Amino acid sequence: MTRLFLVAGESSGDIHGANLVKALHHLRPGLLCEGIGGHRMASAGMSLHYDLAEKAIMGFTEVLRSLRFIHQLFRQTVTRLKA
C-alpha cells in the first residue's frame, strides 16, 4: 500500500490539498493520504492527524507565542513519519 503524508497550515492550503487528495484518489484508488490539514482535506479522504487549518498562526508575535506548540507538533510528526 502506498502512503502519502501531506501538510497544509492554513485555509487556502486546505482547499488546494483537498483538490490534490481527490485527484490522487482518482488516479490511484488504493492510496492512503494522511497528515496535517483541515476539514476539507479530511472530507476529500485524508486521514487527519491534526487540524492545523483551524489554528492558523500568522504574524511574528503569534509565531513566538506558539513556538512550544509548533515544536511539539513537529516532534509528533517526525515520530509518526519514522514509524
C-alpha positions as a Markdown table, in Angstrom:
| # | Residue | x | y | z |
|---|---|---|---|---|
| 1 | Met | 0.0 | 0.0 | 0.0 |
| 2 | Thr | 1.3 | 3.4 | -0.9 |
| 3 | Arg | 1.1 | 6.1 | 1.8 |
| 4 | Leu | 1.4 | 9.9 | 1.3 |
| 5 | Phe | 1.8 | 12.4 | 4.1 |
| 6 | Leu | 0.6 | 16.0 | 3.4 |
| 7 | Val | 0.7 | 19.2 | 5.4 |
| 8 | Ala | -1.5 | 22.3 | 4.9 |
| 9 | Gly | -1.2 | 25.0 | 7.5 |
| 10 | Glu | -4.0 | 27.4 | 6.5 |
| 11 | Ser | -7.3 | 27.6 | 4.8 |
| 12 | Ser | -6.1 | 28.0 | 1.2 |
| 13 | Gly | -3.7 | 25.2 | 1.6 |
| 14 | Asp | -6.5 | 23.1 | 2.9 |
| 15 | Ile | -8.5 | 23.9 | -0.3 |
| 16 | His | -5.6 | 23.0 | -2.6 |
| 17 | Gly | -4.7 | 20.0 | -0.6 |
| 18 | Ala | -8.3 | 18.7 | -0.8 |
| 19 | Asn | -8.2 | 19.0 | -4.6 |
| 20 | Leu | -4.9 | 17.2 | -4.7 |
| 21 | Val | -6.2 | 14.4 | -2.5 |
| 22 | Lys | -9.3 | 14.0 | -4.7 |
| 23 | Ala | -7.2 | 13.9 | -7.8 |
| 24 | Leu | -4.7 | 11.4 | -6.3 |
| 25 | His | -7.5 | 9.1 | -5.2 |
| 26 | His | -8.9 | 9.2 | -8.7 |
| 27 | Leu | -5.6 | 8.3 | -10.2 |
| 28 | Arg | -4.7 | 5.7 | -7.5 |
| 29 | Pro | -7.7 | 4.4 | -5.6 |
| 30 | Gly | -5.7 | 2.5 | -3.0 |
| 31 | Leu | -3.6 | 5.4 | -2.0 |
| 32 | Leu | -3.6 | 6.3 | 1.7 |
| 33 | Cys | -3.3 | 10.0 | 2.3 |
| 34 | Glu | -2.7 | 11.2 | 5.8 |
| 35 | Gly | -1.3 | 14.2 | 7.5 |
| 36 | Ile | -2.0 | 17.7 | 8.9 |
| 37 | Gly | -4.6 | 19.9 | 7.2 |
| 38 | Gly | -8.1 | 20.9 | 7.6 |
| 39 | His | -11.7 | 19.7 | 7.3 |
| 40 | Arg | -11.7 | 20.0 | 3.5 |
| 41 | Met | -8.7 | 17.6 | 3.2 |
| 42 | Ala | -10.4 | 15.2 | 5.7 |
| 43 | Ser | -13.6 | 15.4 | 3.6 |
| 44 | Ala | -11.6 | 14.6 | 0.5 |
| 45 | Gly | -10.5 | 11.3 | 2.1 |
| 46 | Met | -7.3 | 12.2 | 4.0 |
| 47 | Ser | -6.8 | 10.7 | 7.5 |
| 48 | Leu | -6.3 | 13.9 | 9.5 |
| 49 | His | -3.7 | 13.7 | 12.4 |
| 50 | Tyr | -4.2 | 17.3 | 13.4 |
| 51 | Asp | -6.5 | 20.1 | 12.1 |
| 52 | Leu | -3.8 | 22.8 | 11.7 |
| 53 | Ala | -6.0 | 24.9 | 9.4 |
| 54 | Glu | -8.2 | 25.7 | 12.4 |
| 55 | Lys | -5.2 | 27.1 | 14.3 |
| 56 | Ala | -3.7 | 29.3 | 11.6 |
| 57 | Ile | -0.8 | 31.2 | 13.2 |
| 58 | Met | 0.0 | 34.4 | 11.5 |
| 59 | Gly | 2.4 | 37.2 | 12.4 |
| 60 | Phe | 5.8 | 37.2 | 14.1 |
| 61 | Thr | 4.4 | 37.7 | 17.6 |
| 62 | Glu | 1.8 | 34.9 | 17.3 |
| 63 | Val | 4.5 | 32.6 | 16.0 |
| 64 | Leu | 6.7 | 33.4 | 19.0 |
| 65 | Arg | 3.8 | 32.7 | 21.4 |
| 66 | Ser | 3.1 | 29.4 | 19.6 |
| 67 | Leu | 6.7 | 28.1 | 19.5 |
| 68 | Arg | 6.1 | 25.4 | 22.1 |
| 69 | Phe | 3.0 | 24.1 | 20.2 |
| 70 | Ile | 4.8 | 24.2 | 16.9 |
| 71 | His | 7.8 | 22.3 | 18.3 |
| 72 | Gln | 5.6 | 19.7 | 19.9 |
| 73 | Leu | 3.6 | 19.2 | 16.7 |
| 74 | Phe | 6.8 | 19.0 | 14.7 |
| 75 | Arg | 8.2 | 16.3 | 17.0 |
| 76 | Gln | 5.0 | 14.3 | 16.9 |
| 77 | Thr | 5.0 | 14.5 | 13.1 |
| 78 | Val | 8.6 | 13.3 | 12.8 |
| 79 | Thr | 7.9 | 10.4 | 15.2 |
| 80 | Arg | 4.9 | 9.5 | 13.1 |
| 81 | Leu | 6.8 | 9.7 | 9.8 |
| 82 | Lys | 9.6 | 7.5 | 11.2 |
| 83 | Ala | 7.1 | 4.9 | 12.3 |
